[in-house]
Amino acid sequence: MKNSKDQKSNTVSRIKQLRKREIAVETLVDGILKGNQALLAQAITLLESTNPKHYEKANTVIEQCLSQPNNSIRIGITGVPGVGKSSFIEVFGKMLTSLGKKVAVLAVDPTSSLSKGSILGDKTRMETLSKDPKAFIRPSPSGSSLGGVAQKTRESIIICEAAGYDVILVETVGVGQSEIAVHSMVDFFLLLKLSGAGDELQGIKRGIMEMADIIAINKADGGNIEQAKLAVSEFSRALQLYPPKENGWVPKVVACSAAENTGIGELWEIIEDFIKKNRANGHFFENRKKQNRNWFLQTVDESIKHFFHQKPAFKKAQEKMLKEVEANKISPFYAAKVLLDGITKEL
Ligand code: GDP
């Protein structure tokens, strides 16, 4: 009985999906600009699609969204599983919506294509925020590579901004290079940490400290308060060892508790201060411009690689050259030049 009911609802949802795909670009864009969440979600599904037929349509939507003025703030949030990211986002997001802001929560989770549930994909997360009409929560797109997942999330940011979302939170669990990918699409980067027993700096991934604009020691409540204070001073000391940031910002360290809703308002004040200063000194838009440039150049690089690697003639010539390199008959560098000179003439 239950099975046939399930089957029926599966069929209904497939039909709905098919219908959704037929929605015209104008309807999607119009819906997005009016802040219609269902159409926003469908536009994101379209841009996440791997079907080449959807590519043009998705691009038209993105192009129209790109030209919309917005005043958004993009915030990256990272931390190990269990640090309290979703609890934090729930409380932080609710505080922002209570201030009248529209909040979108996106995610970059490169594990989403490997495990069905994925690290960030648990549906029960952010239950209160997900019911808030001023909030839009979207799980990580799935994809075979981090680059692919990140690209979709980055394009989703544009669509959410056109839909009037003031604050875009991009969450990542920090697998592989995902923090770097998120850092390269946001204005402000928040690292959530836990206080330990004086070994705060151990186990912290290289490069993360440099990326952080703020480190928030979470779960600073109950018996943890003293340890959290110690962690704040230890991280503050450690941050002083890093060279100053190009934009002049000195990263901050704060303690907060999502459970008791403490320190969250202060954290938002720091972010607002950061944005205000960076808008005033020009770094805010300079950084976005730089990010755009990097994404473009990176995509061109990847496409060039892909272009060559899919050519059988290239593969064959590379294999041949590889054997000569292995046999020490030719220098690896000269071999690469010969290979590319030859193949570009041939193609
Ligand atoms: P995530 O995996 O980083 O998203 O972490 P979650 O938000 O799922 O939180 C992991 C666990 O920590 C859950 O059991 C939460 O209830 C708990 N937790 C989250 N924030 C706090 C906090 O501020 N204080 C305390 N004491 N527990 C918290």
Residues whose N, C-alpha, C, O or C-beta is under 5 A from the ligand:
A	BS01	GDP	V80 P81 G82 V83 G84 K85 S86 S87 F88 N218 K219 D221 C256 S257 A258 A259 E260
